[in-house]
Amino acid sequence: MTEARRQRQPKHPLDCHERALRLLSVRPRSRRELERLETVGLIDDERFAREFAEHQLVARRAGRRAVASGLAAKGIDRETVERILAEAPEDDAERADELARARAERLRSVAPDKAYGRLVSFLVRRGHDPETARRAARSALGLGGA
């Protein structure tokens, strides 16, 4: 990235987003006007995809399936999604274990079979494959067969 482009990056990206939305709400804009936003670096699908994936994987401990689905829903092309996920660490099982342990604390007062079902469902909704979810739930709840 060039020094000039680095200096143009906003200090508060949400402020830029809000300003862009305000611009669009005032009057319709031409494609050329919107392309200028891309030219100056305010629209960058690659950077967006990386930050989105990092947040999903690190903060939410989501599985790769959820990240891919979320990026596709945001309009990121399949090639970019695949490239971003190829660069991401391959630790879905570890993330599932961490997430299951954290969530299991909330389920201590629930019957073990119900807690297991709820935890597996939660992990699958977060994008972990069913087998990984079942294994992580068994381990987090201290059930046999982990």
C-alpha positions, 0 to 999 in steps of 0.5 A: 500500500502506498504512503498516500493511500495509507494516509487516506484511510479513515480514522473512524470507518463507521463515520465514513459509512454513515457519511456515504449513506447520507450522501446516497440519501440526499439524492441518487448517485451515478455509478461513476460517483460511486466508483470514485469511492472505490478509487480512493479506497473507501470501497474495498471488498478484499479488505472488508472480507478479511476484516469480516472473516477475522471478526467471525473467526476470532470474536464469534468463534464461528466455523468456516461455513458460517464465514463463507455464508456471511461473506456470500450474503454480503455480496463477496464473490466466491473467488474472494471468499475461497481465497480469504478462507484459504488464508485463515487458520485451520482451527475450527475444532479448537474454536468449536471447543472454546465456544462450547466450553463458554456456552456450557456454563450457561447450561449447567442447570439444564438436563444433560440430554437437553443441554447437549442438544442445545449446545450442538444446535448452537454450534451448528448455527455458528457454522461448525460441522455437525460432527465437530459440534457433537464432539465439542458439546460432549467434551464441554459438558463432560459427557462420555464419548468425547 
